[in-house]
Amino acid sequence: MMKNFGIQSNLQGQRLSIFNQKKQSLLLCRKHIVPASQMTSSMKIWSRLVKFTSAIADTTNKRIVQQGAVSKDTYLVPPHIRKPDYSHKSMLLTRLSSSIELKNKEQIKQLKDACVIAKNILAKAKLMVEPGVTTEHINGVVHSEIIKCGAFPSPLSYKGFPKSCCTSVNNVVCHGIPDDRPLLNGDIINIDITVFVNGCHGDTSDTFAVGKIDKRAHKLILSTQHCLKLGIQACVPGNNFSKIGCAIEKFANSRGFSVCKEFVGHGIGSYFHGPPNVLHTTNSSNLLMKPGMAFTIEPILMEGSNQIKRLSDGWTIVSKDNLRSAQAEHTVLITDTGVEILT
C-alpha cells in the first residue's frame, strides 16, 4: 500500500505541472485583458478550474500548521505536589530495563487514581476546543486543573519539554508544543494528557474536531478511535502483543489510512515510559500478555504516507506530505480474565 502512495504522489505532481502550465497561459490572457466574448470555451473551462483549485489550495494551506510563538511563561507547581524523578540516571535505568513490571494491588490502585484524573482533565480540555482558542490557552487551563487535583503534569520538564500537555493540530503528528496559534474552523487537534500523582503516571489522549470539519477528517478521527478499540480487544492474558498492531494496521489500511510506525505504546506506572513497547503496526513479537501488566495503546493514523520529520524545536513531529493525522490513547491493565481500560 505504501508504494501506491508514492505512485499517486508522482501522478498528482505530473497533473499539477500540466495544470500550472495551463494556468499560466490563462493568466497571460487575463493580463492582456481578453474580453469574455473573445475567450474560447476551453479558456472559460480553465478559468473555472483555476478558481476551484485555488480555493482548494487555500483550504489545504490553512491545514498546514506553522509553528506559532511559544511563550516562556513559567508554570509553577506548588512545593507540596510530588514531582516525578526525571534525572538522567532514573530514566536510563528504566530504558535499559528489559523486565515488565507486574503490578500489585496497591500499585494498581495508584495507577487507577492517576488515570481517572487524566481522563477527567482530557474531558475538560475537550470543552475548550473551538475556533479562536489558542493551544497555549488550553495548556494553561490543563496545567491549572491538574494542580487543583494535587497532581503533577507529567510532560512538564520531561527531557526539557516546556509545557504541561501536548497539542497536535492537523499535520502535526504528535508532541506539538502549545503556542499562540488560534485554532481555525475545520482543524482537528489531538490533546495528550499525562498526570503524575501518588507515585504513578496516568496517560490518555484523543483527537477532536474544531468547529465543522470535512468528511475525510471525520472519517480519520472515527477510524483512529476504532483502531484503539480493536487494539484493546486484542488484549487477553496469554495473547501475543503482536495481535494489537496486526489488528490496528489491518483496519487502518482498509479505511485508506496508514499507521505511524515510529511512535508506539509503552509500559507505564511509576515510570512515564518503560517496557513493553506496544507496536501499532503488523509485527511478529512473541511477547505474551500477563495479568498485572499496564501499558498504553495509542495508534496514530495518517491521511497519506506515514513518513514523518522532526522540526527544529526538537519535539514537534509532522507528516512529510503535510497531510493530517489523528491519535487516540488509553492506559489499560491486563487482568486475570481480560483487560480493563483505566482512562
VMD Tcl script that draws the C-alpha trace (Angstrom):
set ca {
  {0.00 0.00 0.00}
  {2.84 2.38 0.77}
  {4.13 2.11 -2.79}
  {0.74 3.23 -4.03}
  {1.14 6.45 -2.07}
  {4.35 7.17 -3.97}
  {2.76 6.42 -7.35}
  {-0.23 8.57 -6.52}
  {2.07 11.41 -5.48}
  {4.02 11.24 -8.79}
  {0.83 11.27 -10.84}
  {-0.50 14.20 -8.87}
  {2.77 16.02 -9.45}
  {2.55 15.47 -13.23}
  {-1.06 16.63 -13.32}
  {-0.24 19.68 -11.22}
  {2.63 20.59 -13.58}
  {0.33 20.41 -16.62}
  {-2.32 22.39 -14.77}
  {0.17 25.10 -13.82}
  {1.23 25.47 -17.45}
  {-2.39 25.94 -18.48}
  {-2.94 28.29 -15.57}
  {-0.01 30.49 -16.62}
  {-1.40 30.70 -20.14}
  {-4.76 31.74 -18.78}
  {-3.21 34.36 -16.52}
  {-1.35 35.83 -19.52}
  {-4.67 36.12 -21.31}
  {-6.11 37.94 -18.30}
  {-3.06 40.20 -18.14}
  {-3.74 41.31 -21.69}
  {-7.44 41.71 -20.80}
  {-9.08 39.26 -23.11}
  {-12.82 40.11 -23.17}
  {-15.14 37.32 -22.10}
  {-16.73 37.40 -25.57}
  {-13.36 36.54 -27.15}
  {-12.46 33.73 -24.74}
  {-12.69 30.25 -26.20}
  {-14.76 27.58 -24.46}
  {-11.52 25.91 -23.39}
  {-10.29 29.12 -21.78}
  {-13.58 29.52 -19.92}
  {-13.35 25.96 -18.55}
  {-9.78 26.54 -17.39}
  {-10.87 29.80 -15.78}
  {-13.40 27.92 -13.66}
  {-10.79 25.26 -12.80}
  {-8.31 27.90 -11.69}
  {-10.85 29.40 -9.29}
  {-11.86 25.95 -7.97}
  {-8.30 24.71 -7.49}
  {-7.19 27.98 -5.90}
  {-9.97 27.56 -3.34}
  {-8.80 24.01 -2.57}
  {-5.18 25.15 -2.27}
  {-6.22 27.91 0.11}
  {-8.07 25.41 2.32}
  {-5.14 22.97 2.25}
  {-2.65 25.68 3.19}
  {-4.77 26.57 6.23}
  {-4.48 22.96 7.38}
  {-0.68 23.04 7.27}
  {0.21 24.22 10.73}
  {3.14 26.58 11.00}
  {4.78 26.86 14.40}
  {3.46 29.77 16.44}
  {5.27 31.65 19.18}
  {5.85 29.55 22.29}
  {5.59 31.63 25.44}
  {8.35 31.48 28.01}
  {5.87 31.63 30.87}
  {6.91 29.56 33.86}
  {4.24 27.15 35.01}
  {4.53 26.95 38.76}
  {3.99 23.77 40.72}
  {3.37 24.12 44.47}
  {6.13 22.56 46.59}
  {3.74 20.14 48.29}
  {2.99 18.36 45.00}
  {5.25 15.37 44.45}
  {7.29 15.54 41.26}
  {8.50 12.60 39.18}
  {12.19 11.72 39.04}
  {13.34 12.82 35.59}
  {17.03 12.56 36.40}
  {19.25 11.08 33.71}
  {20.12 8.12 35.92}
  {16.49 7.27 36.66}
  {15.36 7.38 33.02}
  {18.44 5.48 31.87}
  {17.69 2.63 34.28}
  {14.10 2.45 33.04}
  {15.17 2.48 29.40}
  {17.74 -0.28 29.90}
  {15.35 -2.49 31.87}
  {14.00 -5.48 29.96}
  {11.65 -6.68 32.68}
  {7.99 -5.72 32.59}
  {6.53 -4.71 35.92}
  {3.62 -6.86 37.13}
  {1.71 -4.52 39.37}
  {0.38 -5.50 42.78}
  {-2.95 -4.34 44.25}
  {-1.50 -1.17 45.77}
  {0.24 -0.18 42.54}
  {-2.94 -0.86 40.56}
  {-4.94 1.41 42.88}
  {-2.37 4.20 42.49}
  {-2.39 3.76 38.72}
  {-6.18 3.87 38.59}
  {-6.25 7.08 40.63}
  {-3.82 8.75 38.22}
  {-5.74 7.55 35.18}
  {-9.07 8.88 36.49}
  {-7.53 12.34 36.89}
  {-6.02 12.21 33.38}
  {-9.38 11.14 31.93}
  {-11.23 13.99 33.67}
  {-8.65 16.59 32.61}
  {-8.93 15.47 28.98}
  {-12.71 15.84 29.17}
  {-12.26 19.43 30.40}
  {-9.72 20.16 27.67}
  {-12.18 18.95 25.05}
  {-14.69 21.59 26.16}
  {-12.18 24.33 25.26}
  {-11.72 23.19 21.68}
  {-13.31 25.80 19.44}
  {-12.22 28.28 16.74}
  {-10.19 31.21 18.05}
  {-8.81 29.45 21.12}
  {-5.02 29.07 21.25}
  {-3.31 25.85 22.28}
  {-1.36 27.96 24.81}
  {-4.65 28.80 26.50}
  {-5.66 25.13 26.54}
  {-2.30 24.28 28.10}
  {-2.74 26.91 30.81}
  {-6.15 25.59 31.83}
  {-4.90 21.98 31.73}
  {-1.99 22.92 34.00}
  {-4.26 24.66 36.50}
  {-6.76 21.79 36.59}
  {-4.03 19.20 37.15}
  {-2.57 21.24 40.02}
  {-6.05 21.56 41.58}
  {-6.16 17.75 41.69}
  {-2.90 17.63 43.63}
  {-1.14 16.08 40.65}
  {1.87 17.00 38.51}
  {1.62 17.44 34.69}
  {3.98 14.69 33.52}
  {5.14 16.33 30.25}
  {6.40 19.45 32.05}
  {10.23 19.41 32.07}
  {10.32 15.81 30.77}
  {13.59 15.81 28.79}
  {13.16 19.59 28.57}
  {9.58 19.72 27.26}
  {8.33 23.25 28.12}
  {4.58 22.74 28.57}
  {2.09 20.68 30.57}
  {0.39 18.84 27.70}
  {0.90 18.13 24.00}
  {-1.37 19.70 21.39}
  {-1.01 18.38 17.84}
  {-3.04 20.10 15.11}
  {-3.70 18.84 11.56}
  {-0.35 17.83 10.02}
  {1.38 17.73 13.42}
  {1.63 14.01 14.15}
  {2.49 14.20 17.85}
  {4.37 16.13 20.57}
  {3.11 19.50 19.40}
  {4.13 22.30 21.76}
  {1.23 24.60 22.76}
  {1.68 28.08 21.24}
  {-0.17 31.25 20.25}
  {-1.75 29.95 17.02}
  {-5.56 30.22 17.26}
  {-7.47 27.12 16.27}
  {-9.36 27.50 12.98}
  {-12.74 26.19 11.96}
  {-12.09 22.83 10.24}
  {-8.92 21.98 12.20}
  {-8.50 18.74 14.09}
  {-6.47 18.62 17.30}
  {-5.04 15.86 19.44}
  {-4.65 16.70 23.12}
  {-2.37 14.37 25.09}
  {-2.72 14.43 28.88}
  {-0.47 12.66 31.39}
  {-0.51 13.25 35.12}
  {1.68 12.05 37.98}
  {0.12 11.54 41.40}
  {0.94 9.29 44.38}
  {3.95 7.93 42.53}
  {2.12 6.90 39.33}
  {1.56 8.30 35.85}
  {-1.78 8.09 34.02}
  {-1.81 8.74 30.25}
  {-4.58 9.37 27.71}
  {-5.32 11.36 24.56}
  {-7.88 11.86 21.83}
  {-8.43 13.87 18.66}
  {-11.21 16.46 18.45}
  {-12.92 18.48 15.73}
  {-12.62 22.26 15.76}
  {-15.94 23.65 14.58}
  {-17.18 21.99 11.40}
  {-14.75 19.54 9.78}
  {-14.81 17.84 6.38}
  {-15.90 14.23 5.82}
  {-12.34 12.97 5.38}
  {-11.27 14.41 8.73}
  {-14.33 12.91 10.41}
  {-13.52 9.51 8.91}
  {-9.90 9.82 10.07}
  {-10.90 10.53 13.67}
  {-13.51 7.75 13.83}
  {-11.15 5.24 12.22}
  {-8.43 6.10 14.74}
  {-10.78 5.63 17.66}
  {-11.95 2.30 16.24}
  {-8.33 1.18 15.81}
  {-7.78 1.88 19.51}
  {-10.86 -0.19 20.30}
  {-9.60 -3.10 18.18}
  {-6.18 -2.92 19.83}
  {-7.77 -3.12 23.27}
  {-9.96 -6.04 22.20}
  {-6.77 -7.96 21.35}
  {-5.62 -7.69 24.97}
  {-6.16 -11.02 26.71}
  {-3.84 -12.86 29.14}
  {-1.67 -15.21 27.08}
  {-2.11 -13.29 23.81}
  {0.91 -12.08 21.87}
  {1.42 -8.31 21.89}
  {1.73 -8.59 18.11}
  {-2.04 -9.06 17.85}
  {-2.53 -5.40 18.83}
  {-0.53 -3.98 15.92}
  {-1.86 -6.50 13.41}
  {-5.48 -5.61 14.24}
  {-4.81 -1.87 14.12}
  {-2.91 -1.74 10.83}
  {-5.30 -4.11 9.04}
  {-8.29 -1.92 9.82}
  {-6.46 1.37 9.18}
  {-5.36 0.20 5.73}
  {-8.89 -0.99 4.93}
  {-10.10 2.56 5.58}
  {-7.45 4.10 3.35}
  {-5.08 5.31 6.07}
  {-1.51 4.46 7.03}
  {-0.18 3.96 10.57}
  {2.78 5.82 12.07}
  {5.48 3.25 12.88}
  {7.92 5.35 14.87}
  {5.73 6.13 17.89}
  {4.45 3.24 19.98}
  {2.53 2.49 23.14}
  {4.54 1.90 26.30}
  {4.55 0.50 29.78}
  {3.51 2.96 32.45}
  {3.28 3.25 36.22}
  {5.96 4.64 38.49}
  {7.79 5.46 35.24}
  {6.39 7.64 32.43}
  {7.71 5.38 29.66}
  {9.04 1.86 30.11}
  {8.70 -1.69 28.82}
  {6.88 -3.11 26.98}
  {6.90 -1.27 23.66}
  {3.47 -1.71 22.07}
  {3.69 -1.61 18.27}
  {0.69 -0.36 16.30}
  {1.75 -1.97 13.02}
  {1.99 -5.57 11.85}
  {4.83 -7.35 13.67}
  {5.94 -10.78 14.85}
  {6.57 -10.13 18.55}
  {6.20 -13.26 20.66}
  {5.93 -11.37 23.95}
  {2.92 -12.59 25.92}
  {0.50 -10.51 27.95}
  {0.26 -11.30 31.65}
  {-2.06 -10.15 34.45}
  {-0.65 -7.06 36.18}
  {0.88 -5.57 33.04}
  {-0.16 -1.95 32.41}
  {0.60 -0.08 29.20}
  {-0.76 2.43 26.72}
  {-2.19 1.78 23.28}
  {-2.05 4.96 21.19}
  {-2.24 4.48 17.41}
  {-1.62 7.39 15.07}
  {-3.42 7.14 11.74}
  {-2.20 9.27 8.85}
  {-4.13 10.62 5.90}
  {-1.37 9.92 3.39}
  {2.12 8.49 3.72}
  {3.37 7.52 7.18}
  {6.66 9.34 6.61}
  {7.45 11.91 9.30}
  {10.03 14.53 10.23}
  {11.04 16.33 13.42}
  {11.04 20.12 13.49}
  {13.86 22.29 14.79}
  {12.34 22.60 18.28}
  {13.38 19.00 18.83}
  {9.86 17.89 19.74}
  {7.23 18.60 17.10}
  {6.69 15.72 14.68}
  {4.92 16.48 11.38}
  {3.92 14.46 8.34}
  {6.33 14.83 5.42}
  {3.45 15.24 2.98}
  {1.72 17.80 5.24}
  {-1.44 15.70 5.39}
  {-3.35 15.25 8.62}
  {-3.12 12.61 11.33}
  {-5.18 11.62 14.34}
  {-4.31 9.79 17.55}
  {-6.33 8.14 20.32}
  {-4.92 6.64 23.52}
  {-5.90 4.70 26.63}
  {-3.95 3.24 29.51}
  {-5.00 -0.39 30.00}
  {-4.40 -3.12 32.57}
  {-4.26 -6.84 31.85}
  {-6.40 -8.68 34.40}
  {-6.88 -12.38 35.17}
  {-9.82 -12.55 32.78}
  {-9.16 -9.87 30.16}
  {-8.38 -6.17 30.04}
  {-9.52 -3.07 31.95}
  {-9.48 0.39 30.41}
  {-8.20 2.76 33.10}
  {-8.71 6.06 31.26}
}
mol new
graphics top color blue
foreach p $ca { graphics top sphere $p radius 0.5 }
foreach p [lrange $ca 0 end-1] q [lrange $ca 1 end] { graphics top cylinder $p $q radius 0.2 }
display resetview
